Structures are given as C-alpha cells and as structure tokens.
Amino acid sequence: MPRIYKVLGIAASFSALACSDASDAGNVSGPTAKAPTPPTNPPVVVTASGQIAFVSRSGQLAVMNADGSDVRTLTAGRGSDPAWSPDGATLAFASDSGIYLMNADGTRVAQLTHGGTEPTWSPDGSRIAFTMSQWDSTGVAPTLSRRIAVVNVDGSGLTWLSAGPYDDSPAWSPDGIQIAFVRSFDDYLTPSTIYVVSAAAASLPVARTYLPHGDPCGDESGPAWTPDGKSLLFWTVCPGGPNSHGDGYGFALGNADGSGTTTPIVTDVAETYYSKPAWSPDGKWIAFGSPGVEGDGVGSTIYVMSGHGSKAAALAQGSKPAWRPAR
C-alpha cells in the first residue's frame, strides 16, 4: 500500500480594517493613521486557460475547463492517475488491471500494461514511465516492492529504472533526460525523499534532499517539474521546514539539482492530504486535489492557485488533476 502523508494546510491570517459608515472613512488623521495592510495570501482570480483532466467523486475520469466550467465525464468505468500526452491528444490512466490509453474525448480505450499506476509521458510522446509492484526474491523471504518502470507506447521495451523498496510518483523532466520520483521505506521512520534517475537507465538514482532530515522532520513527496525544467515543486510534512508560515507543512519549490534553498508556495487550504500538484503549461498556475479537513465528510476538491502561492480557488469535486498541454 502506498504511504499517505498528512499535510497541514497553511492559512494566512490578517486583520481587516472597517469603518462604521462612509463619512468616517475621510476622518482618519494624525500620526496613528495607517494604511490597510494587504493580506499575505490574497484571493486568486483564475484566469488560466486550457483543460484539466481529473478523477471525479464517482471514480470516473472527467475533464473541465481550467476555470471549473464545462465538466464532462470521459469514462464509464473507474479510472485514476490521468496523464496527458505532450500533444494533448491522448490520455494515459490507471485502472485495477493496468495502464490504459484513450483519445482525449474518451474513445478508443486500449490497454498498455498489465499492472501499474501513475503514468507520466516522455516529452516526445514515445514512452511512458509508471509505478509498478514487483516481487523481490533476493532476501530471506520474498517481499513486494514498488519500482519505477518505462515502456514504449506500443507496449514494448519494458525497462526497470529503480529498485525500491517503495518508489512511486514518477515525473518526467521537460527535457526528457530525467525522471523524478519518491522513495519511501516500510519502517515509517525514515523520511521519504525525492530521487532523480536517468530516463535511459544509464545511472543509479540520485537523491534530491531538500529538507534537513531527522527528528522531527517528515517527508518529501509529489514532485512536479516546472515547465522550464529548472525547479521541482513538492510537498512536505517537515515542521520547521521551508514554509515559515505556521508549522512548515505544505508545498515548496526547490532547484531541480537539489542545490540552494527552497521557496514556500503557500495556500490556504485547511488540514488535508494533498495530491500530486500539476503545473499549467505556462507555469503560472498550480492545480492540486485535497479532501479537505479530516473527517468533514465533504470529499475531495480540485483547487487552482497562483504559481507563487495564493488563496486557492475551488474548481470541482474530484482528485488527481492533470493540466492539458497547450496546443
């Protein structure tokens, strides 16, 4: 079973200045008069364009405009982990029996692999990386591990890129050279860490340790490359980590090579589990899913916020958003 990490949303707090009526508004004077302090996390007005594929509350794949309008169901059965091809013409997705491909309108569904989840396309559209479980018999007793694999879009050429024990959340770099993923362990004590591996299986995975691991730090997860390939967005459950607002839980942005410091990407969504974020093609917006405050019974919601962080706008009920490439 994949690990689930609890993420506490970060809410900006500020005081609102109010006047009792219009006539009082012009009577503020003297050395104590102050201009209203703008909120640190202002509301977002979504002006993004394009489409977002996602998993609906019913478990079917759906698509909507980036402002939340024109929601349309694509599949009759259940599906998960939608991923757009670079030309926006095809969707890869996962089901109980493996990875599938279908046209952007939901037609011509074809099975690609037997088993696997979390597909991600190579930038040239020729290959798909994904997460797949495999039995490891090298130890005293066989164990089930999760690994990152790559396959051609015709189903041939299956290649393993990682050895586990629990690797998931692959994300292909925009230049096609590398694949980022998350490695975790079954002891629930060792923090999960973002790794990067050659897409050609030409080298061993290299860790991108953005946070100061160790007690009381938590995990790095959900990597998403910025469209220019220079940075990785991820979320963390490391108190005292990159987010100076609150307790350090939330999204952060780090250099793709792991150097330098991280930048917090602050949203206002309450205590939650975040799904893997998705960048808009122009790099100005971030879509993500959240089931809301634990136990509130509302269900998961798709949000969009500014790429620099902002008060998130709710678009639709659902999870696992994937932004369609610009055409």
Summary of the structure (lengths in Angstrom):
residues: 327
radius of gyration: 21.2
end to end distance: 36.6
largest distance: 81.5
contacts: 1060
relative contact order: 0.17
helix: 2%
strand: 41%
